[in-house]
């Protein structure tokens, strides 16, 4: 039986999603919880994608196979009983045996939160990027126009990216204010390693007047990471939703 779960987590205490030796990870905590439910049996969990250290998720999706005969509506309670407070199963459902959390995903939404208060807010230090420079959101919106559509995003992903095909489609980049924070929302068919964080860092440079919005097409065309801006910190980033 294959179970699909939608999960949320506060990434502050994790070294990222993927299992790493001697580090606390989201995958590690979920697999430990499943091992307890399965009386010590190892259960492998697959996710829609990895998130880095400090990155949060509102709607990450995972799947795993089980021999347990737990009713669909009881999986949430059963798993959450074995999970820490910063990681929760929001929804669980039985799916076809060929469903795959990563390969069946048709798109994702990420949101990046930016605080612009003069003084840093200690209660937001793990959940929004405190960016004190004045920024012009209109300039960021102008720069974002060149990024929407299907492009080779080599310039906007980490040099450590192992994937060879770096062509992705960004359907939406929009900007709005929520609870006094600037939110940058990205919707696309897929994202490369560090892609959203590099996009945010480069857009912020446009907002500061350090880059002309007209240069963003040129950055894409260069297909070289060194032409884009700094990588924004992980703690402002949220994997918001995965689409199937």
N, C-alpha and C positions, 0 to 999 in steps of 0.2 A: 504494500500500500504506500502510495506517495502522498506526502503532506506538503502543502504550500502554506507558508506563513508570511504575514506582513509584520515587520518588527520595527521598533523605534529604540534609539539609544542616545544617551549623552556620551559623546566621544571623549570627554575630558580625561577619564581614567583608563582609556584603552590605548594601546600602541598601534591601533588600526583595526580593521576588520579581520584580516587574514591571520591564521595561526602563525606564530613566530616562537622560536625556542626561548624559554625563560622570560616570556613577556605576556602580559594580560591582553587578550584580544577578544573581540566580539564572538568570532567563530569558536574560539577556545571555550568561552563560557557557555555557549549554546550546546556545544558537543559534550561538555561535562554534565550539563543538565540532562541531556538525552541519555547519556551513559547511566546516570542514576535511575532514570525511568526504565531503562532496559536492563537493569541489574548487572551493570558492568560492561555490557556489550558496546563496542565502539560503533557509533553512528556518524557517518560523514555528512556534512551539511554543505550545500552549494548555494551561493548567493548570486544576485543579479550583477554584482561587481564589488570590488574592494573599496573601502574608504580608508584614508590615511589617519595617522595619529591625530587626535583632537577633533576630527570631523564628525559631525552629528548626522543622525538619520531620523526622519519622521515617517518614512515609508519604504525602508529597505525590504526586499523580498528574498526569501530563502526557500529551499525545498530539501526534503530528506525522505528516505525510505524506512519503513518500520514494519515489524511483524506484530506489533501490539494492537489489540482490538479495542482501542479507546474511541468512543463516539466522537464524531467531528466537533461537536460543540464543547467537548470536555478537554480538548488539547490545549486550549489557551490557559485554562486553570491549572492543568497538570504541569505544563512547562513553566509557567510563571512562579509556581511554588518552589522551583529549584533555581530561579534566576535572581541576580542581584537587583537592587533598586534602580540602577542606571540603565537597565536593559529590560525591555518588555515585549511580549508577544501580543500584538493588537488583534490579529485575526488568524485563524487556521482553517484550512479546508482541504478535503480530499480532492486530488486531481488525477488526471490520466497518468499512466505509468511512464509516458514519454514526455511529460511536461518538464521543462528545464528553466529554472529561474533566470539564468543568464542568456541562453541561446534563444529563448522564446520572447524575450523582451523586445518591444518595438520602439521604445523610447524612454527617456527619463526627464524628470524635472529636478533641477538644483536651484537653491536659493542661497544668496550670500548676503549677510547682514553686516552693516557698517554703522558704527556709532560716531557721531561728529561733535559730541559735547566737549566743552572746553576742558573740563576735568574728567578724567577717566572714571567710569562707574565700576566699583569693585564687584558689583553683582552681575555685571555683563562681561567680566574679563575673560570668561571661557566661552561666551556665546555670541559675541560680535566683535569685529575688528575696530579698535579705537583709532580712528584716522583723523588727526587734528588739522591737517591742511585744508584750507578752503577749496571747495570743488564746485565746478559748474556742471550740473547734471545735464544741461542741454548739450554741452560739448561731448559728454559721455554718450548721450543718445545718438548724436551725429556720427560718432566713431563706430558705434555698434551696428549701424546700417550696413557697413561693408562686411561685417562678420556673419550676418544672417544669410542663410542659403547653404548650398553644398560647396565645400572648400576642402583643400588639403590643409589641415591644421598643424602641420609639423612645427611651425614657428610658435605655436601656443601649447606645446606639450613638453614634458620633461625630456631631456636628452636620454634619460634612462628608459624611455618607453620601448618596450620589446615588440609591440605590434608594428607590422610593416605597412599595412594599409592605414594611412592617417587621414583618409577622406571621411568627413562626417557632415551631417546636415543639421544646422541650427535653425529651428523653426521660429523661435522667439527669443529676444532679449528685451526685457522691459525693466523699468525702474519705478519704484513707488515707495512711499513712506508708510511705515507701520510702527506704532508706539514710539515715535520719535527716531526711529532708525531708518536709514536708507537701505532698501532691499533691491538687489539685482537678481532677476529671475531668468533662468536659462531653460529652454525646452529644446530637446534635440533627439535624434535617433540613436545617439551614442556619444560617449565622451572619452577622451584619451587621458592618460596619466597626468594629473595636475592641470588639466586643460582649463577647468573653470577658474581655478585660483590664478593662473597666469592671465587669463582673459580679464579677470577683475583687476589685477595689479596693473595691467596695461591700460585699461579703461580709466582707472583712477589717475594715471599719469596724463591722460587726455583731459580729464576733468580739472586737473591742476594747471593746465595750459602748457605742460611740458612736451606734449605731442600734439601735432595737428591731426584732427579727425581724418583728414584726407590721406594720411600716411598709412592707415590701417590696411588698405588693399595691398599696398607695397609690402607691409610686414608679412601678409599671407603669401604673397608671391615669392618672397625670399626663401621660404621653407627652411628657416634656420632659427633655432631658439634664441640666439643671441640678439636678434632684432626686436624681440618683444620685451615687455617690461618685467618687473619683479614678480615673484610668486607671492600672492597674498597669503596670510597665515591660515592654517587649517581650521582654527576654531570659529571662524565666521561662516563656515560652509555647512550646508544641510542637504543631504539627499532627501528630497521632498516626496517624490512619487516615482514609481516605475510603472510603465504602461505595457500592456499585453494585448 
